[in-house]
Amino acid sequence: MPLVDCMHAELLKQPVIHADETPVQVLNEKGRKNKTRSYMWVYTNGEFVQDGRQLRIYEYHPGRNGGFAGKFLEGYEGILQTDGYAGYEQISCKKHALCWVHARRYFVDAIPAGISQEEAAESISGQAIRKINEIFALDKDLSHKTAEERQSERLRLEKDKLEAFFKWLEGIQPKTLPKSALGKAVNYALNHRKGLSVFLQDGNIALSNNICERAIRNFTIGRKNWLFSASPKGAAASAAVYSIVETSKANGLESFRYLTYLFEKLPNINFKIHPELLEDFLPWSKEVQQNCK
């Protein structure tokens, strides 16, 4: 879809792109059984955008191979932020930042069942969660800063805490069973130390991939209602609609008004010959902002 293609081109200009994926059931895929799992891939720009432009792009593919994301991000020279899924490691980008909420979740899952809140707080997992929360609290106070100021303050306030956290985990690692929930949490954090530390290198990077996970959640809510797509073309069309609607919402538009505006105006525009005219119909354009809120 040309409008989504225009959004895609804009996304590739962003300093940070977040990515995530979620299963979707698609029927009548060539050479595949109807119960075979497909995926909806979602991409957003970063939380700290300076021009106010927000992007949410959905793309259907019949698998979870990282090559699908690699093709979508072909030519991208910025920073990619994701969870720890290994498929993203094959993507060529400037830097690959990982999500601290994902790392924290491992420790939450490792809290022993059937213990009191006080015992949970004093457990190794509870201590790890508290240390991670301290970093998040410090970073929250930097949300109004510029990227340069944020990076400087992170190095001043958070770097030592981060290094102390990993050193603490190194002391714990030999005492934990590798296959236990706690062992998996400790090993995950230490094995992904490089990606979890990238946020110190650039103030445009968020601590988490939450902005993309929220975009995923909007799709999964719909999926619970309609359950599946009847064809690959239907799944691709669904991805295009979600891209337009969720991007419009993220930019403060009333989605129904925006869609009505597009249906009324676009038929009169020869964007096949002049694709640059589509830029006037993107959710952040002045005229769209004036007419679709």
N, C-alpha and C positions, 0 to 999 in steps of 0.2 A: 504494500500500500504506500503510495507516494508520500503522504503526510508522515507516516511512521518512519519511512526511509529518511525523511528530512530530520526527524527527531533523533534518529540513529546517528546521523552525521554530526548533529550538535553534541550528542553524548560523547562521541570520540574526541571532542575538543576539551573535555573536562579534565581537570587535574587528577580527580579520583573517580573511579567507577566501582560501585559495589555490585556483586553478583551472588545469586543464589538459585536454587532449583527445587522443584517439588513434583511429585508424581502426578500424572494425569492419565486417565483411561481413555484410549482412543480406539474406536472400532474400525474395522475394514482397512487396516493398514496392510499394504501389499507384502505378502510373504510372512506375515506375523499373525499369531493367534490373538483373538480379541482380549484375552486376559493378560497379554504381554504389557509390561509397564512402559509407558512413555513419560516424557518430562516437559514441564513448562519452565523455561529458564527466564529469570527476571534480572534486569539490570537497572540501576539507578545511579545518579550522580551523588556526590558527597553531601554531607550535612552542612558543611561550612562554605556554601556557595556565596560568592560576593555579588553576583548580578541578580540574585533572586530566582534564577531559572531552575525549576525542578523537573526532572525527567524520570519517567517510569516506563521501561520498555519490556514487553513480554514476548517470548519467542518459543514456539512449540518445536520439539524434536523427538524422534522415536528412540531416544536413549539418553544415557547420562555421561557419555564419553566426553572428556574435556575438550576434544576436538571441535565440538559444536560451539562451545564458548570461544575457542581459539579463532574460529572463522568469523564469528560475530565481532570480535575485538581485533581483527586483523588490522595492522597498521597503528594500533593504539600505542602511544608513547608515554602514558601517564602511570598512575599507581592503581593497582587492582586490589580491592579489599574483599575477602571472602571468609567463610568458615574454613575448617581444616580439611575439606574434601580434596583428596590427592589429585583429582582430575584437573584442578586449576593450576597445578604445578607445571604443566606442559605449556602454559600460555606465556608468550614472550611479552614482557612489559618492563617498565622502568624499575618498579619495586612491587613486591607482593606483601601486603599487610594482612594480618589475621585478626580474628574477632575475639576480644577478651570476654564477652558474654558467653561465647561458646566454651572457652576454657573454664570459666567459672562454673558453668553448668555441670561439668564433670565432677567438681568438688561437691556441688549440691547433691548430685546423685549418689555420692559416696558417703553421705552422712548415714550412720547406722540407723536402722529402723528400730522403733520402740524405745527410744531414749528421750529424756526430757529436753526442753529447749536449752536449759543451762548446760546439760551434758553435750548437746549438739554444738553449742557455741564454743565449748572448750575442746572439742575433738579436733584432730588435725585438719579435717575438712573444714570445720567451722573457723579455725584460725586462718586457713588459706582464703576462705571467702571474705573474712574481715580485712585481710591485707589487700585483696583485690578491690574491695569496696572503698578503701582509703584512697586508692589511686583514682577510682571513678569520681569520688567526692572532690578531689583536688582538680580534676580535669573539668568537672561541671562548672567550676568558677571561672574557667577560661573561655567559655562559649562565646562571650561578647568580644573577645580579642581578635586582632588580625591574625592571619596564618603565621606571620613572622613573630609576632608577640607570643602567640600560643606555643610555638616551638621553643622559644627562649625560656618561657616560664616552665614548660615541661622539663627541660633539661635542669632547671634550677630546683624544681619542686618534686618531680616524679622519678627522675633517673635513679637516684640513690635508693628510693623505695623499691623500684623495679629490680635493681641488681640485688638488693637484700632479699627480696622474695625468691628469686631464682637460687641464690646461695642457700637459703633456708630449705628449699625443695631438694637441693643436692644432698643436704644432710639427712633428709628424711628418706630419700629414694632407697638406700641400701636396707632400710628397716621395713620396707613394705613389700608385700607379695605382688609381683608384676601383673598377675591376672586378676587381682582383687580390684574392686571399684576405686579404692584409694590409689592403688598402684597405677591404674590406667589414667587417673586424673593427674598424678604427679608426672608420669612419663609423657603424657600428652603435652603438658606445659613445657617440660624441659626439651622435648623433641622439636617443639615449635617455637623455641625461644627466639630465634631470628625473626620470624614473621610477627610474633607478638611484641617485638621491640621496635618495629619499623615506625610506629607512630611518633617516636622521639625524633625522627629524622625530617619530618615535614608536618607543619601545623595544619595542613589541609586534611590530614587523616584523622578519622574518628577512632575512638577506642573500640567500637563495636560495629558489627554489620547490621545493626537493628533497623536502619532505614530501609534496607532491602528486605529484611524479614517481615517488616510491616507490610510492604508491597506484596510479598508472598501470601501473607495472611488474608489480604483482601481477595485474592484469588481462591484460596482454600475454602473460605466461607461460601463463595459461589459454588464451588465444586461439591460441597455437601448437599446442595439443592439439586443441581442438574446431573451429578454423578459421573457423566462421561460425555465425550464428543462422538458423534456418529460417524465421523470421517476425518482424515487428515486435513482436508480443506476446511472443515468446520473448526478443527482445533486451531489452525492458522488464523482463521477469521476471528475466533474468540481472542487469540493473542493480540490481534490488531485493535480490537474494540477495547480490551483491557488497557492497552498502551495509551490510547487516546483518552479514555475516561479517567484513568488513574493519574495521568499527567495533568489533565485539566483540574482535577481535584487538588492535586499537590500545589498547583499555582493559584489556588483560591477561586476557581471558577465554579459556576453552577453547571454541572455536566450536561443537563438536558438543554439548557440555553446554548451551550457551546456546540453540541451536536446539531441543534436546529440551525444555528448560525452557519455551520459547515455545509449542511444540506442545502441551505438557501444560496450560499455564495459560491461554493466551489464549482458547481456546474457551469458557471459563467466565466470561469478562469481557464485559460489555455496553459495549464501548468506542464503539459507534455513538451511544449515548445519552450516555455519559460518557467522551468522548475524553481527558479529563485523567487517566484511570486508566492510560493507556498510558505515562505518565511513570515509573510503577513498574517498567516492563519495559525501560527503556533500559539500556544496558550499564553505566552508572556508578551505577545505583541501588544502595542498600545491600543489598537482598535478592538482587539479581542477582549482585552481587560476592561475596556469601557462598555462593551456590549453584552458580556456574558457572565457578569457577577450577579 
